[in-house]
């Protein structure tokens, strides 16, 4: 038997500076990701919920540091679509 869980995080930023810092952080931890420059979106697959949760926290942190007035739109896709937005 093979059971596999796919957890994909889609992080849509308002700030290019936040994208830059978040992508540098992902590289530093060895996490693969894709990036859409047009809309500041980073997509990455995670093996564990905990890894995703840490990345989500970091994304909010970098967005807040880039400009405290900006918000982060975040979509979590896990075997179907669940959307979270601020």
C-alpha positions in Angstrom: 0.0 0.0 0.0 1.1 3.5 -0.7 -0.4 6.5 1.0 0.7 10.0 0.0 -0.4 13.4 1.2 0.2 16.4 -0.9 0.3 19.8 0.8 0.8 22.8 -1.4 1.1 26.3 -0.1 0.4 29.3 -2.4 1.7 32.5 -0.9 0.5 35.7 -2.7 2.4 38.8 -1.5 1.7 42.5 -1.9 5.4 43.5 -1.6 8.3 42.5 -3.9 10.6 42.9 -0.9 8.6 40.3 1.1 8.8 37.9 -1.9 12.6 38.4 -2.0 13.1 37.7 1.7 10.7 34.7 1.7 12.3 33.1 -1.3 15.8 33.6 0.2 14.4 31.9 3.4 13.0 29.0 1.4 16.3 28.5 -0.3 18.2 28.6 3.0 16.1 25.7 4.3 16.4 23.7 1.1 12.7 24.1 0.1 11.8 23.9 -3.6 9.3 26.5 -4.9 8.1 28.2 -8.0 7.6 32.0 -8.4 5.2 34.0 -10.6 6.7 37.5 -10.9 3.5 39.0 -12.4 1.5 38.6 -9.2 4.2 38.0 -6.5 3.1 34.4 -5.9 5.3 31.7 -4.5 4.1 28.1 -4.6 5.7 25.3 -2.7 4.9 21.7 -1.8 5.5 20.6 1.8 5.7 17.0 3.2 4.4 17.9 6.7 1.8 20.2 8.1 4.3 21.6 10.6 6.7 22.6 7.7 3.8 24.4 6.0 2.8 26.2 9.2 6.3 27.4 9.8 6.4 28.8 6.2 3.1 30.5 6.6 4.3 32.2 9.8 7.5 33.3 8.0 5.5 34.6 5.0 3.3 36.8 7.3 6.5 38.0 9.1 8.3 39.0 5.9 5.2 40.8 4.6 4.8 42.7 7.8 8.4 43.7 7.9 8.2 44.9 4.3 5.3 47.2 5.1 3.2 46.9 8.2 0.2 48.4 6.3 0.1 45.7 3.7 -1.7 42.4 4.0 -0.9 38.9 2.7 -3.3 36.9 0.7 -2.8 33.2 1.4 -4.3 30.2 -0.3 -3.7 26.7 1.1 -4.4 23.8 -1.3 -4.6 20.4 0.2 -6.4 17.7 -1.9 -8.9 20.3 -2.9 -8.9 24.0 -2.5 -9.2 25.9 0.7 -8.8 29.6 0.5 -7.8 31.9 3.3 -7.5 35.7 2.7 -6.8 38.7 4.9 
